[in-house]
């Protein structure tokens, strides 16, 4: 089972609440969760930017050609 982005955000928010109401000793855990949220958001933005600059139909066409070439080699 994988941990979703929403799971990480929720855990970060819960830890923030615990720190605010109880004890700041959990701050390192908050920092870890916060950096993971930021890392995932940065990755998602980078993927989105890359895809917006790339013509997806051209990518699919190139992939099909490569697959066709590979299947033809073994024959």
CHARMM internal coordinates of N, CA and C (Angstrom, degrees):
IC EDIT
DIST 1 N 1 CA 1.4507
DIST 1 CA 1 C 1.5353
ANGL 1 N 1 CA 1 C 108.43
DIST 1 C 2 N 1.3080
ANGL 1 CA 1 C 2 N 115.53
DIHE 1 N 1 CA 1 C 2 N 130.20
DIST 2 N 2 CA 1.4590
ANGL 1 C 2 N 2 CA 118.72
DIHE 1 CA 1 C 2 N 2 CA -179.64
DIST 2 CA 2 C 1.5343
ANGL 2 N 2 CA 2 C 110.81
DIHE 1 C 2 N 2 CA 2 C -97.23
DIST 2 C 3 N 1.2890
ANGL 2 CA 2 C 3 N 114.11
DIHE 2 N 2 CA 2 C 3 N 156.94
DIST 3 N 3 CA 1.4665
ANGL 2 C 3 N 3 CA 121.02
DIHE 2 CA 2 C 3 N 3 CA 179.86
DIST 3 CA 3 C 1.5204
ANGL 3 N 3 CA 3 C 107.87
DIHE 2 C 3 N 3 CA 3 C -91.92
DIST 3 C 4 N 1.3179
ANGL 3 CA 3 C 4 N 116.18
DIHE 3 N 3 CA 3 C 4 N 122.90
DIST 4 N 4 CA 1.4615
ANGL 3 C 4 N 4 CA 120.34
DIHE 3 CA 3 C 4 N 4 CA -178.20
DIST 4 CA 4 C 1.5276
ANGL 4 N 4 CA 4 C 110.95
DIHE 3 C 4 N 4 CA 4 C -80.34
DIST 4 C 5 N 1.3235
ANGL 4 CA 4 C 5 N 114.94
DIHE 4 N 4 CA 4 C 5 N 164.09
DIST 5 N 5 CA 1.4627
ANGL 4 C 5 N 5 CA 120.15
DIHE 4 CA 4 C 5 N 5 CA 176.00
DIST 5 CA 5 C 1.5254
ANGL 5 N 5 CA 5 C 110.36
DIHE 4 C 5 N 5 CA 5 C -58.62
DIST 5 C 6 N 1.3096
ANGL 5 CA 5 C 6 N 115.69
DIHE 5 N 5 CA 5 C 6 N -39.97
DIST 6 N 6 CA 1.4654
ANGL 5 C 6 N 6 CA 120.28
DIHE 5 CA 5 C 6 N 6 CA -179.82
DIST 6 CA 6 C 1.5329
ANGL 6 N 6 CA 6 C 111.05
DIHE 5 C 6 N 6 CA 6 C -64.81
DIST 6 C 7 N 1.3268
ANGL 6 CA 6 C 7 N 117.18
DIHE 6 N 6 CA 6 C 7 N -37.17
DIST 7 N 7 CA 1.4699
ANGL 6 C 7 N 7 CA 120.88
DIHE 6 CA 6 C 7 N 7 CA 177.04
DIST 7 CA 7 C 1.5255
ANGL 7 N 7 CA 7 C 110.81
DIHE 6 C 7 N 7 CA 7 C -60.67
DIST 7 C 8 N 1.3322
ANGL 7 CA 7 C 8 N 116.19
DIHE 7 N 7 CA 7 C 8 N -44.59
DIST 8 N 8 CA 1.4665
ANGL 7 C 8 N 8 CA 120.47
DIHE 7 CA 7 C 8 N 8 CA -178.41
DIST 8 CA 8 C 1.5240
ANGL 8 N 8 CA 8 C 110.52
DIHE 7 C 8 N 8 CA 8 C -66.03
DIST 8 C 9 N 1.3388
ANGL 8 CA 8 C 9 N 116.50
DIHE 8 N 8 CA 8 C 9 N -42.93
DIST 9 N 9 CA 1.4751
ANGL 8 C 9 N 9 CA 120.09
DIHE 8 CA 8 C 9 N 9 CA 177.79
DIST 9 CA 9 C 1.5264
ANGL 9 N 9 CA 9 C 111.05
DIHE 8 C 9 N 9 CA 9 C -60.77
DIST 9 C 10 N 1.3255
ANGL 9 CA 9 C 10 N 116.32
DIHE 9 N 9 CA 9 C 10 N -43.67
DIST 10 N 10 CA 1.4586
ANGL 9 C 10 N 10 CA 121.01
DIHE 9 CA 9 C 10 N 10 CA -179.20
DIST 10 CA 10 C 1.5348
ANGL 10 N 10 CA 10 C 110.51
DIHE 9 C 10 N 10 CA 10 C -63.21
DIST 10 C 11 N 1.3252
ANGL 10 CA 10 C 11 N 116.56
DIHE 10 N 10 CA 10 C 11 N -44.99
DIST 11 N 11 CA 1.4645
ANGL 10 C 11 N 11 CA 120.20
DIHE 10 CA 10 C 11 N 11 CA 178.80
DIST 11 CA 11 C 1.5275
ANGL 11 N 11 CA 11 C 110.92
DIHE 10 C 11 N 11 CA 11 C -60.98
DIST 11 C 12 N 1.3370
ANGL 11 CA 11 C 12 N 116.39
DIHE 11 N 11 CA 11 C 12 N -42.61
DIST 12 N 12 CA 1.4714
ANGL 11 C 12 N 12 CA 119.99
DIHE 11 CA 11 C 12 N 12 CA 177.89
DIST 12 CA 12 C 1.5187
ANGL 12 N 12 CA 12 C 110.87
DIHE 11 C 12 N 12 CA 12 C -60.23
DIST 12 C 13 N 1.3271
ANGL 12 CA 12 C 13 N 116.93
DIHE 12 N 12 CA 12 C 13 N -42.88
DIST 13 N 13 CA 1.4635
ANGL 12 C 13 N 13 CA 121.09
DIHE 12 CA 12 C 13 N 13 CA -179.49
DIST 13 CA 13 C 1.5274
ANGL 13 N 13 CA 13 C 112.00
DIHE 12 C 13 N 13 CA 13 C -65.68
DIST 13 C 14 N 1.3263
ANGL 13 CA 13 C 14 N 116.48
DIHE 13 N 13 CA 13 C 14 N -38.82
DIST 14 N 14 CA 1.4637
ANGL 13 C 14 N 14 CA 120.69
DIHE 13 CA 13 C 14 N 14 CA 178.68
DIST 14 CA 14 C 1.5307
ANGL 14 N 14 CA 14 C 109.99
DIHE 13 C 14 N 14 CA 14 C -65.17
DIST 14 C 15 N 1.3321
ANGL 14 CA 14 C 15 N 115.92
DIHE 14 N 14 CA 14 C 15 N -45.07
DIST 15 N 15 CA 1.4637
ANGL 14 C 15 N 15 CA 119.64
DIHE 14 CA 14 C 15 N 15 CA 179.20
DIST 15 CA 15 C 1.5326
ANGL 15 N 15 CA 15 C 110.54
DIHE 14 C 15 N 15 CA 15 C -63.16
DIST 15 C 16 N 1.3259
ANGL 15 CA 15 C 16 N 117.45
DIHE 15 N 15 CA 15 C 16 N -38.53
DIST 16 N 16 CA 1.4708
ANGL 15 C 16 N 16 CA 120.66
DIHE 15 CA 15 C 16 N 16 CA 177.72
DIST 16 CA 16 C 1.5304
ANGL 16 N 16 CA 16 C 110.27
DIHE 15 C 16 N 16 CA 16 C -61.00
DIST 16 C 17 N 1.3178
ANGL 16 CA 16 C 17 N 115.89
DIHE 16 N 16 CA 16 C 17 N -40.96
DIST 17 N 17 CA 1.4670
ANGL 16 C 17 N 17 CA 120.26
DIHE 16 CA 16 C 17 N 17 CA 178.28
DIST 17 CA 17 C 1.5293
ANGL 17 N 17 CA 17 C 111.14
DIHE 16 C 17 N 17 CA 17 C -64.06
DIST 17 C 18 N 1.3308
ANGL 17 CA 17 C 18 N 116.05
DIHE 17 N 17 CA 17 C 18 N -42.59
DIST 18 N 18 CA 1.4693
ANGL 17 C 18 N 18 CA 120.55
DIHE 17 CA 17 C 18 N 18 CA 179.07
DIST 18 CA 18 C 1.5242
ANGL 18 N 18 CA 18 C 110.21
DIHE 17 C 18 N 18 CA 18 C -62.06
DIST 18 C 19 N 1.3159
ANGL 18 CA 18 C 19 N 116.91
DIHE 18 N 18 CA 18 C 19 N -43.43
DIST 19 N 19 CA 1.4663
ANGL 18 C 19 N 19 CA 121.27
DIHE 18 CA 18 C 19 N 19 CA 179.91
DIST 19 CA 19 C 1.5279
ANGL 19 N 19 CA 19 C 110.36
DIHE 18 C 19 N 19 CA 19 C -63.09
DIST 19 C 20 N 1.3320
ANGL 19 CA 19 C 20 N 116.21
DIHE 19 N 19 CA 19 C 20 N -43.76
DIST 20 N 20 CA 1.4621
ANGL 19 C 20 N 20 CA 120.48
DIHE 19 CA 19 C 20 N 20 CA -177.16
DIST 20 CA 20 C 1.5241
ANGL 20 N 20 CA 20 C 112.36
DIHE 19 C 20 N 20 CA 20 C -67.16
DIST 20 C 21 N 1.3258
ANGL 20 CA 20 C 21 N 116.67
DIHE 20 N 20 CA 20 C 21 N -33.78
DIST 21 N 21 CA 1.4639
ANGL 20 C 21 N 21 CA 118.86
DIHE 20 CA 20 C 21 N 21 CA -174.57
DIST 21 CA 21 C 1.5258
ANGL 21 N 21 CA 21 C 114.38
DIHE 20 C 21 N 21 CA 21 C -100.88
DIST 21 C 22 N 1.3359
ANGL 21 CA 21 C 22 N 117.54
DIHE 21 N 21 CA 21 C 22 N -20.90
DIST 22 N 22 CA 1.4612
ANGL 21 C 22 N 22 CA 118.94
DIHE 21 CA 21 C 22 N 22 CA -173.87
DIST 22 CA 22 C 1.5246
ANGL 22 N 22 CA 22 C 114.49
DIHE 21 C 22 N 22 CA 22 C -123.79
DIST 22 C 23 N 1.3273
ANGL 22 CA 22 C 23 N 115.95
DIHE 22 N 22 CA 22 C 23 N -71.51
DIST 23 N 23 CA 1.4635
ANGL 22 C 23 N 23 CA 117.79
DIHE 22 CA 22 C 23 N 23 CA -167.73
DIST 23 CA 23 C 1.5241
ANGL 23 N 23 CA 23 C 111.68
DIHE 22 C 23 N 23 CA 23 C -147.91
DIST 23 C 24 N 1.3172
ANGL 23 CA 23 C 24 N 117.69
DIHE 23 N 23 CA 23 C 24 N 128.37
DIST 24 N 24 CA 1.4674
ANGL 23 C 24 N 24 CA 120.49
DIHE 23 CA 23 C 24 N 24 CA 179.37
DIST 24 CA 24 C 1.5319
ANGL 24 N 24 CA 24 C 113.93
DIHE 23 C 24 N 24 CA 24 C -74.64
DIST 24 C 25 N 1.3254
ANGL 24 CA 24 C 25 N 118.24
DIHE 24 N 24 CA 24 C 25 N 0.04
DIST 25 N 25 CA 1.4681
ANGL 24 C 25 N 25 CA 119.77
DIHE 24 CA 24 C 25 N 25 CA -179.82
DIST 25 CA 25 C 1.5329
ANGL 25 N 25 CA 25 C 111.85
DIHE 24 C 25 N 25 CA 25 C -66.25
DIST 25 C 26 N 1.3338
ANGL 25 CA 25 C 26 N 117.16
DIHE 25 N 25 CA 25 C 26 N -14.02
DIST 26 N 26 CA 1.4618
ANGL 25 C 26 N 26 CA 120.98
DIHE 25 CA 25 C 26 N 26 CA 179.09
DIST 26 CA 26 C 1.5372
ANGL 26 N 26 CA 26 C 112.49
DIHE 25 C 26 N 26 CA 26 C -91.30
DIST 26 C 27 N 1.3047
ANGL 26 CA 26 C 27 N 116.93
DIHE 26 N 26 CA 26 C 27 N 7.16
DIST 27 N 27 CA 1.4680
ANGL 26 C 27 N 27 CA 121.47
DIHE 26 CA 26 C 27 N 27 CA -179.58
DIST 27 CA 27 C 1.5291
ANGL 27 N 27 CA 27 C 112.98
DIHE 26 C 27 N 27 CA 27 C -57.66
DIST 27 C 28 N 1.3303
ANGL 27 CA 27 C 28 N 119.91
DIHE 27 N 27 CA 27 C 28 N -39.96
DIST 28 N 28 CA 1.4700
ANGL 27 C 28 N 28 CA 118.57
DIHE 27 CA 27 C 28 N 28 CA 177.94
DIST 28 CA 28 C 1.5314
ANGL 28 N 28 CA 28 C 113.20
DIHE 27 C 28 N 28 CA 28 C -60.61
DIST 28 C 29 N 1.3126
ANGL 28 CA 28 C 29 N 116.42
DIHE 28 N 28 CA 28 C 29 N -35.87
DIST 29 N 29 CA 1.4661
ANGL 28 C 29 N 29 CA 119.98
DIHE 28 CA 28 C 29 N 29 CA 176.68
DIST 29 CA 29 C 1.5257
ANGL 29 N 29 CA 29 C 110.29
DIHE 28 C 29 N 29 CA 29 C -65.51
DIST 29 C 30 N 1.3210
ANGL 29 CA 29 C 30 N 116.67
DIHE 29 N 29 CA 29 C 30 N -41.45
DIST 30 N 30 CA 1.4661
ANGL 29 C 30 N 30 CA 120.52
DIHE 29 CA 29 C 30 N 30 CA 176.50
DIST 30 CA 30 C 1.5260
ANGL 30 N 30 CA 30 C 110.36
DIHE 29 C 30 N 30 CA 30 C -59.33
DIST 30 C 31 N 1.3231
ANGL 30 CA 30 C 31 N 116.84
DIHE 30 N 30 CA 30 C 31 N -44.22
DIST 31 N 31 CA 1.4637
ANGL 30 C 31 N 31 CA 121.03
DIHE 30 CA 30 C 31 N 31 CA -178.49
DIST 31 CA 31 C 1.5302
ANGL 31 N 31 CA 31 C 111.50
DIHE 30 C 31 N 31 CA 31 C -62.59
DIST 31 C 32 N 1.3159
ANGL 31 CA 31 C 32 N 116.56
DIHE 31 N 31 CA 31 C 32 N -39.39
DIST 32 N 32 CA 1.4612
ANGL 31 C 32 N 32 CA 120.85
DIHE 31 CA 31 C 32 N 32 CA 177.88
DIST 32 CA 32 C 1.5282
ANGL 32 N 32 CA 32 C 110.54
DIHE 31 C 32 N 32 CA 32 C -63.78
DIST 32 C 33 N 1.3170
ANGL 32 CA 32 C 33 N 115.74
DIHE 32 N 32 CA 32 C 33 N -47.84
DIST 33 N 33 CA 1.4669
ANGL 32 C 33 N 33 CA 119.95
DIHE 32 CA 32 C 33 N 33 CA -179.54
DIST 33 CA 33 C 1.5225
ANGL 33 N 33 CA 33 C 111.39
DIHE 32 C 33 N 33 CA 33 C -65.19
DIST 33 C 34 N 1.3274
ANGL 33 CA 33 C 34 N 116.83
DIHE 33 N 33 CA 33 C 34 N -40.44
DIST 34 N 34 CA 1.4565
ANGL 33 C 34 N 34 CA 120.69
DIHE 33 CA 33 C 34 N 34 CA 179.95
DIST 34 CA 34 C 1.5261
ANGL 34 N 34 CA 34 C 111.09
DIHE 33 C 34 N 34 CA 34 C -64.43
DIST 34 C 35 N 1.3296
ANGL 34 CA 34 C 35 N 117.14
DIHE 34 N 34 CA 34 C 35 N -41.28
DIST 35 N 35 CA 1.4605
ANGL 34 C 35 N 35 CA 119.44
DIHE 34 CA 34 C 35 N 35 CA 179.21
DIST 35 CA 35 C 1.5295
ANGL 35 N 35 CA 35 C 111.01
DIHE 34 C 35 N 35 CA 35 C -67.28
DIST 35 C 36 N 1.3253
ANGL 35 CA 35 C 36 N 117.31
DIHE 35 N 35 CA 35 C 36 N -33.23
DIST 36 N 36 CA 1.4721
ANGL 35 C 36 N 36 CA 120.39
DIHE 35 CA 35 C 36 N 36 CA 176.46
DIST 36 CA 36 C 1.5283
ANGL 36 N 36 CA 36 C 110.79
DIHE 35 C 36 N 36 CA 36 C -67.19
DIST 36 C 37 N 1.3268
ANGL 36 CA 36 C 37 N 117.29
DIHE 36 N 36 CA 36 C 37 N -41.23
DIST 37 N 37 CA 1.4626
ANGL 36 C 37 N 37 CA 120.85
DIHE 36 CA 36 C 37 N 37 CA 176.88
DIST 37 CA 37 C 1.5294
ANGL 37 N 37 CA 37 C 109.57
DIHE 36 C 37 N 37 CA 37 C -60.07
DIST 37 C 38 N 1.3122
ANGL 37 CA 37 C 38 N 116.59
DIHE 37 N 37 CA 37 C 38 N -47.46
DIST 38 N 38 CA 1.4690
ANGL 37 C 38 N 38 CA 121.10
DIHE 37 CA 37 C 38 N 38 CA -179.45
DIST 38 CA 38 C 1.5210
ANGL 38 N 38 CA 38 C 111.52
DIHE 37 C 38 N 38 CA 38 C -63.20
DIST 38 C 39 N 1.3311
ANGL 38 CA 38 C 39 N 117.19
DIHE 38 N 38 CA 38 C 39 N -40.61
DIST 39 N 39 CA 1.4676
ANGL 38 C 39 N 39 CA 121.35
DIHE 38 CA 38 C 39 N 39 CA 179.55
DIST 39 CA 39 C 1.5285
ANGL 39 N 39 CA 39 C 110.95
DIHE 38 C 39 N 39 CA 39 C -62.14
DIST 39 C 40 N 1.3257
ANGL 39 CA 39 C 40 N 115.47
DIHE 39 N 39 CA 39 C 40 N -43.71
DIST 40 N 40 CA 1.4661
ANGL 39 C 40 N 40 CA 119.95
DIHE 39 CA 39 C 40 N 40 CA 179.64
DIST 40 CA 40 C 1.5284
ANGL 40 N 40 CA 40 C 111.45
DIHE 39 C 40 N 40 CA 40 C -66.92
DIST 40 C 41 N 1.3236
ANGL 40 CA 40 C 41 N 116.73
DIHE 40 N 40 CA 40 C 41 N -40.30
DIST 41 N 41 CA 1.4683
ANGL 40 C 41 N 41 CA 119.94
DIHE 40 CA 40 C 41 N 41 CA 178.78
DIST 41 CA 41 C 1.5255
ANGL 41 N 41 CA 41 C 111.38
DIHE 40 C 41 N 41 CA 41 C -65.11
DIST 41 C 42 N 1.3209
ANGL 41 CA 41 C 42 N 116.59
DIHE 41 N 41 CA 41 C 42 N -41.36
DIST 42 N 42 CA 1.4608
ANGL 41 C 42 N 42 CA 121.44
DIHE 41 CA 41 C 42 N 42 CA 178.66
DIST 42 CA 42 C 1.5233
ANGL 42 N 42 CA 42 C 110.37
DIHE 41 C 42 N 42 CA 42 C -62.40
DIST 42 C 43 N 1.3295
ANGL 42 CA 42 C 43 N 116.46
DIHE 42 N 42 CA 42 C 43 N -44.53
DIST 43 N 43 CA 1.4631
ANGL 42 C 43 N 43 CA 120.63
DIHE 42 CA 42 C 43 N 43 CA 178.91
DIST 43 CA 43 C 1.5296
ANGL 43 N 43 CA 43 C 110.90
DIHE 42 C 43 N 43 CA 43 C -61.58
DIST 43 C 44 N 1.3141
ANGL 43 CA 43 C 44 N 117.19
DIHE 43 N 43 CA 43 C 44 N -43.91
DIST 44 N 44 CA 1.4624
ANGL 43 C 44 N 44 CA 120.75
DIHE 43 CA 43 C 44 N 44 CA -179.67
DIST 44 CA 44 C 1.5300
ANGL 44 N 44 CA 44 C 111.09
DIHE 43 C 44 N 44 CA 44 C -63.24
DIST 44 C 45 N 1.3224
ANGL 44 CA 44 C 45 N 117.18
DIHE 44 N 44 CA 44 C 45 N -41.00
DIST 45 N 45 CA 1.4659
ANGL 44 C 45 N 45 CA 121.12
DIHE 44 CA 44 C 45 N 45 CA 178.28
DIST 45 CA 45 C 1.5194
ANGL 45 N 45 CA 45 C 111.09
DIHE 44 C 45 N 45 CA 45 C -64.48
DIST 45 C 46 N 1.3190
ANGL 45 CA 45 C 46 N 116.92
DIHE 45 N 45 CA 45 C 46 N -41.28
DIST 46 N 46 CA 1.4589
ANGL 45 C 46 N 46 CA 121.24
DIHE 45 CA 45 C 46 N 46 CA 179.71
DIST 46 CA 46 C 1.5265
ANGL 46 N 46 CA 46 C 111.09
DIHE 45 C 46 N 46 CA 46 C -64.03
DIST 46 C 47 N 1.3159
ANGL 46 CA 46 C 47 N 116.74
DIHE 46 N 46 CA 46 C 47 N -42.50
DIST 47 N 47 CA 1.4631
ANGL 46 C 47 N 47 CA 120.94
DIHE 46 CA 46 C 47 N 47 CA 177.85
DIST 47 CA 47 C 1.5233
ANGL 47 N 47 CA 47 C 110.03
DIHE 46 C 47 N 47 CA 47 C -62.98
DIST 47 C 48 N 1.3236
ANGL 47 CA 47 C 48 N 116.20
DIHE 47 N 47 CA 47 C 48 N -44.03
DIST 48 N 48 CA 1.4653
ANGL 47 C 48 N 48 CA 120.60
DIHE 47 CA 47 C 48 N 48 CA -179.97
DIST 48 CA 48 C 1.5296
ANGL 48 N 48 CA 48 C 111.15
DIHE 47 C 48 N 48 CA 48 C -61.71
DIST 48 C 49 N 1.3360
ANGL 48 CA 48 C 49 N 117.26
DIHE 48 N 48 CA 48 C 49 N -43.81
DIST 49 N 49 CA 1.4635
ANGL 48 C 49 N 49 CA 121.22
DIHE 48 CA 48 C 49 N 49 CA 178.36
DIST 49 CA 49 C 1.5159
ANGL 49 N 49 CA 49 C 111.43
DIHE 48 C 49 N 49 CA 49 C -63.05
DIST 49 C 50 N 1.3192
ANGL 49 CA 49 C 50 N 116.05
DIHE 49 N 49 CA 49 C 50 N -42.33
DIST 50 N 50 CA 1.4617
ANGL 49 C 50 N 50 CA 120.75
DIHE 49 CA 49 C 50 N 50 CA -179.66
DIST 50 CA 50 C 1.5144
ANGL 50 N 50 CA 50 C 110.72
DIHE 49 C 50 N 50 CA 50 C -62.72
DIST 50 C 51 N 1.3128
ANGL 50 CA 50 C 51 N 116.49
DIHE 50 N 50 CA 50 C 51 N -44.97
DIST 51 N 51 CA 1.4575
ANGL 50 C 51 N 51 CA 120.06
DIHE 50 CA 50 C 51 N 51 CA -179.46
DIST 51 CA 51 C 1.5271
ANGL 51 N 51 CA 51 C 111.84
DIHE 50 C 51 N 51 CA 51 C -67.23
DIST 51 C 52 N 1.3176
ANGL 51 CA 51 C 52 N 117.18
DIHE 51 N 51 CA 51 C 52 N -33.64
DIST 52 N 52 CA 1.4646
ANGL 51 C 52 N 52 CA 119.27
DIHE 51 CA 51 C 52 N 52 CA -179.78
DIST 52 CA 52 C 1.5252
ANGL 52 N 52 CA 52 C 110.95
DIHE 51 C 52 N 52 CA 52 C -70.07
DIST 52 C 53 N 1.3288
ANGL 52 CA 52 C 53 N 117.35
DIHE 52 N 52 CA 52 C 53 N -26.63
DIST 53 N 53 CA 1.4618
ANGL 52 C 53 N 53 CA 120.90
DIHE 52 CA 52 C 53 N 53 CA 178.93
DIST 53 CA 53 C 1.5208
ANGL 53 N 53 CA 53 C 112.24
DIHE 52 C 53 N 53 CA 53 C -85.74
DIST 53 C 54 N 1.3042
ANGL 53 CA 53 C 54 N 117.52
DIHE 53 N 53 CA 53 C 54 N -15.55
DIST 54 N 54 CA 1.4515
ANGL 53 C 54 N 54 CA 121.70
DIHE 53 CA 53 C 54 N 54 CA -175.03
DIST 54 CA 54 C 1.5199
ANGL 54 N 54 CA 54 C 109.77
DIHE 53 C 54 N 54 CA 54 C -107.92
DIST 54 C 55 N 1.2880
ANGL 54 CA 54 C 55 N 115.32
DIHE 54 N 54 CA 54 C 55 N 134.87
DIST 55 N 55 CA 1.4547
ANGL 54 C 55 N 55 CA 120.12
DIHE 54 CA 54 C 55 N 55 CA 176.57
DIST 55 CA 55 C 1.5270
ANGL 55 N 55 CA 55 C 107.88
DIHE 54 C 55 N 55 CA 55 C -76.98
DIST 55 C 56 N 1.3260
ANGL 55 CA 55 C 56 N 116.40
DIHE 55 N 55 CA 55 C 56 N 111.97
DIST 56 N 56 CA 1.4634
ANGL 55 C 56 N 56 CA 120.66
DIHE 55 CA 55 C 56 N 56 CA -175.00
DIST 56 CA 56 C 1.5230
ANGL 56 N 56 CA 56 C 112.44
DIHE 55 C 56 N 56 CA 56 C -63.37
DIST 56 C 57 N 1.3113
ANGL 56 CA 56 C 57 N 117.69
DIHE 56 N 56 CA 56 C 57 N -34.00
DIST 57 N 57 CA 1.4653
ANGL 56 C 57 N 57 CA 119.14
DIHE 56 CA 56 C 57 N 57 CA 179.92
DIST 57 CA 57 C 1.5253
ANGL 57 N 57 CA 57 C 110.42
DIHE 56 C 57 N 57 CA 57 C -64.70
DIST 57 C 58 N 1.3339
ANGL 57 CA 57 C 58 N 117.32
DIHE 57 N 57 CA 57 C 58 N -36.24
DIST 58 N 58 CA 1.4654
ANGL 57 C 58 N 58 CA 120.20
DIHE 57 CA 57 C 58 N 58 CA 177.43
DIST 58 CA 58 C 1.5210
ANGL 58 N 58 CA 58 C 110.44
DIHE 57 C 58 N 58 CA 58 C -67.42
DIST 58 C 59 N 1.3291
ANGL 58 CA 58 C 59 N 116.55
DIHE 58 N 58 CA 58 C 59 N -39.10
DIST 59 N 59 CA 1.4644
ANGL 58 C 59 N 59 CA 120.16
DIHE 58 CA 58 C 59 N 59 CA 178.73
DIST 59 CA 59 C 1.5247
ANGL 59 N 59 CA 59 C 110.45
DIHE 58 C 59 N 59 CA 59 C -62.42
DIST 59 C 60 N 1.3249
ANGL 59 CA 59 C 60 N 117.07
DIHE 59 N 59 CA 59 C 60 N -43.91
DIST 60 N 60 CA 1.4699
ANGL 59 C 60 N 60 CA 120.71
DIHE 59 CA 59 C 60 N 60 CA -179.91
DIST 60 CA 60 C 1.5180
ANGL 60 N 60 CA 60 C 110.69
DIHE 59 C 60 N 60 CA 60 C -63.95
DIST 60 C 61 N 1.3240
ANGL 60 CA 60 C 61 N 116.22
DIHE 60 N 60 CA 60 C 61 N -41.36
DIST 61 N 61 CA 1.4585
ANGL 60 C 61 N 61 CA 120.75
DIHE 60 CA 60 C 61 N 61 CA -179.84
DIST 61 CA 61 C 1.5330
ANGL 61 N 61 CA 61 C 110.72
DIHE 60 C 61 N 61 CA 61 C -62.56
DIST 61 C 62 N 1.3296
ANGL 61 CA 61 C 62 N 116.91
DIHE 61 N 61 CA 61 C 62 N -44.49
DIST 62 N 62 CA 1.4623
ANGL 61 C 62 N 62 CA 120.38
DIHE 61 CA 61 C 62 N 62 CA 178.57
DIST 62 CA 62 C 1.5262
ANGL 62 N 62 CA 62 C 111.38
DIHE 61 C 62 N 62 CA 62 C -62.85
DIST 62 C 63 N 1.3247
ANGL 62 CA 62 C 63 N 116.55
DIHE 62 N 62 CA 62 C 63 N -39.90
DIST 63 N 63 CA 1.4585
ANGL 62 C 63 N 63 CA 120.68
DIHE 62 CA 62 C 63 N 63 CA 179.30
DIST 63 CA 63 C 1.5238
ANGL 63 N 63 CA 63 C 110.60
DIHE 62 C 63 N 63 CA 63 C -63.26
DIST 63 C 64 N 1.3327
ANGL 63 CA 63 C 64 N 116.44
DIHE 63 N 63 CA 63 C 64 N -42.67
DIST 64 N 64 CA 1.4658
ANGL 63 C 64 N 64 CA 120.27
DIHE 63 CA 63 C 64 N 64 CA 179.33
DIST 64 CA 64 C 1.5150
ANGL 64 N 64 CA 64 C 110.58
DIHE 63 C 64 N 64 CA 64 C -62.97
DIST 64 C 65 N 1.3304
ANGL 64 CA 64 C 65 N 116.87
DIHE 64 N 64 CA 64 C 65 N -42.15
DIST 65 N 65 CA 1.4631
ANGL 64 C 65 N 65 CA 120.21
DIHE 64 CA 64 C 65 N 65 CA 179.30
DIST 65 CA 65 C 1.5225
ANGL 65 N 65 CA 65 C 110.66
DIHE 64 C 65 N 65 CA 65 C -62.04
DIST 65 C 66 N 1.3356
ANGL 65 CA 65 C 66 N 116.89
DIHE 65 N 65 CA 65 C 66 N -43.09
DIST 66 N 66 CA 1.4657
ANGL 65 C 66 N 66 CA 120.48
DIHE 65 CA 65 C 66 N 66 CA 179.26
DIST 66 CA 66 C 1.5264
ANGL 66 N 66 CA 66 C 111.15
DIHE 65 C 66 N 66 CA 66 C -63.07
DIST 66 C 67 N 1.3214
ANGL 66 CA 66 C 67 N 116.50
DIHE 66 N 66 CA 66 C 67 N -42.47
DIST 67 N 67 CA 1.4531
ANGL 66 C 67 N 67 CA 119.93
DIHE 66 CA 66 C 67 N 67 CA -179.92
DIST 67 CA 67 C 1.5301
ANGL 67 N 67 CA 67 C 110.70
DIHE 66 C 67 N 67 CA 67 C -64.89
DIST 67 C 68 N 1.3348
ANGL 67 CA 67 C 68 N 115.51
DIHE 67 N 67 CA 67 C 68 N -39.79
DIST 68 N 68 CA 1.4542
ANGL 67 C 68 N 68 CA 120.58
DIHE 67 CA 67 C 68 N 68 CA 179.69
DIST 68 CA 68 C 1.5250
ANGL 68 N 68 CA 68 C 110.05
DIHE 67 C 68 N 68 CA 68 C -64.66
DIST 68 C 69 N 1.3359
ANGL 68 CA 68 C 69 N 116.60
DIHE 68 N 68 CA 68 C 69 N -42.75
DIST 69 N 69 CA 1.4601
ANGL 68 C 69 N 69 CA 120.95
DIHE 68 CA 68 C 69 N 69 CA 179.29
DIST 69 CA 69 C 1.5306
ANGL 69 N 69 CA 69 C 111.61
DIHE 68 C 69 N 69 CA 69 C -63.81
DIST 69 C 70 N 1.3086
ANGL 69 CA 69 C 70 N 116.97
DIHE 69 N 69 CA 69 C 70 N -40.52
DIST 70 N 70 CA 1.4574
ANGL 69 C 70 N 70 CA 121.19
DIHE 69 CA 69 C 70 N 70 CA 179.77
DIST 70 CA 70 C 1.5280
ANGL 70 N 70 CA 70 C 111.22
DIHE 69 C 70 N 70 CA 70 C -65.90
DIST 70 C 71 N 1.3263
ANGL 70 CA 70 C 71 N 116.15
DIHE 70 N 70 CA 70 C 71 N -41.12
DIST 71 N 71 CA 1.4695
ANGL 70 C 71 N 71 CA 119.16
DIHE 70 CA 70 C 71 N 71 CA -178.39
DIST 71 CA 71 C 1.5186
ANGL 71 N 71 CA 71 C 110.44
DIHE 70 C 71 N 71 CA 71 C -70.33
DIST 71 C 72 N 1.3202
ANGL 71 CA 71 C 72 N 117.68
DIHE 71 N 71 CA 71 C 72 N -28.78
DIST 72 N 72 CA 1.4552
ANGL 71 C 72 N 72 CA 121.55
DIHE 71 CA 71 C 72 N 72 CA 179.28
DIST 72 CA 72 C 1.5107
ANGL 72 N 72 CA 72 C 113.28
DIHE 71 C 72 N 72 CA 72 C -74.68
DIST 72 C 73 N 1.3033
ANGL 72 CA 72 C 73 N 118.06
DIHE 72 N 72 CA 72 C 73 N -23.07
DIST 73 N 73 CA 1.4731
ANGL 72 C 73 N 73 CA 122.43
DIHE 72 CA 72 C 73 N 73 CA -178.21
DIST 73 CA 73 C 1.5263
ANGL 73 N 73 CA 73 C 111.39
DIHE 72 C 73 N 73 CA 73 C -69.53
DIST 73 C 74 N 1.3046
ANGL 73 CA 73 C 74 N 116.39
DIHE 73 N 73 CA 73 C 74 N -37.66
DIST 74 N 74 CA 1.4666
ANGL 73 C 74 N 74 CA 120.07
DIHE 73 CA 73 C 74 N 74 CA -175.43
DIST 74 CA 74 C 1.5061
ANGL 74 N 74 CA 74 C 113.84
DIHE 73 C 74 N 74 CA 74 C -77.07
DIST 74 C 75 N 1.3063
ANGL 74 CA 74 C 75 N 118.24
DIHE 74 N 74 CA 74 C 75 N -11.96
DIST 75 N 75 CA 1.4668
ANGL 74 C 75 N 75 CA 121.74
DIHE 74 CA 74 C 75 N 75 CA -174.72
DIST 75 CA 75 C 1.5065
ANGL 75 N 75 CA 75 C 112.21
DIHE 74 C 75 N 75 CA 75 C -79.84
END
COOR INIT
IC SEED 1 N 1 CA 1 C
IC BUILD
